């Protein structure tokens, strides 16, 4: 039996999704790399390997900059998936140099530290309003009432999406992100294709409006950069905007809801945080480490590599296990212990290398704002019902988090 199966690695199992960490412990003990036949991937569970491989240029998020599907020994995606494939393949997350370098440089120009810092008052205002509504209602679903609306509103504000249109964004994003799970079903693919088509059409219309009447938003900035001579075609603009929304809120939503679920199960740590809000900065990092929102990140092997004597050939796919890396005792002291004051915390939740999360500074501002506001305004918040996990493992989060004040 494969070591991964023997260890209990079962991404389709609700029990595993609810608590994968004992399995990760067994995987790390069993070795540095494991073949997993159901998804035909090599699983990498150790922090040192995950951290190094994220920076290894022999790996890539795509292989199409060097090989055709046939040359790489892979079957092209079905023609019926085209709207999703086109949208995904032109986004930063699934590009390599030189296209990745060019597009990231352009987005970074419009996503500067100054721009992000200038958003902080807006983020705080939005968080305060959402928490005030939760407080007024005496509780509710923390995920739907606070965790989701905050980052979606912030990204929508950055992109210049009118408030009247923002209700469509989260459903589109959720349907598209379903394709990042392992072995997505035909139904999942159909939803992703439909959302890709609708979201792309919406953004093309918005881009056309901004060409005629530019604003102070990110779309206008990308158009201006394009007009100044940088090469950014309309599909790349659409794909970039979709990626910014998807990546800009999925992890933040799940860190907020999952983080509070963690805190409510660790009353001593929560009491320490309530007593000293100065812990908030290290607490946010520790919550991202302790229960990682993005559990697995994939890489294609572009040139043969070797891990602990095992040769991984070109054409193979690696599954870098972020959740396991973040609980590796070789790197973290007492990794299974929640320590909100932890200083030495090189978690990999934002990735590393050229694909390091562009929105990490904004995510931190959002998390600090929402956690801080809830600590100040809802100090008696407690769990109202035991939560359930959504079905996904790669992007792992709760269905809801019912709380009462």
Buried (B, 14 or more C-beta within 10 A) or exposed (E): EBBBBEBBBBBEEEEBBEEBBEBBBBBBEBBBBBBBEBBEBBBBBBBEBBBBBBEBEBBBBBBBBBBEEEEBEBEEBEEEBEBBBBBBBBBBBBBBEEBBEBBBEBBEBBBEEEBBEEBBEBBBEBBBBBBEEBBEEEBBBBBBBBBBBBBBBBBBBBBBBEEEEBEBBBEBBBBBBBBBBBEBEEEBBBBBBBBBBBBBEBBBEBBEBBBEEBEEBBBBBBBBBBEEEBEBEBBBBBBBBBBBBBBBBBBBBBBBBBBBBBBBEBEEBBEBBBEEEEBBEBBBBBBBBBBBBBBBBBBBBBEEBEBEEEEBEBBBBBBBBBBBBBBBEEBBEEBEEBBBEBEEBEBBBBBBBBBEBBBBBBBBBBBBBBBBBBBEBBEEBEBBEEBEBBBBBBBBBBEBBBBBB
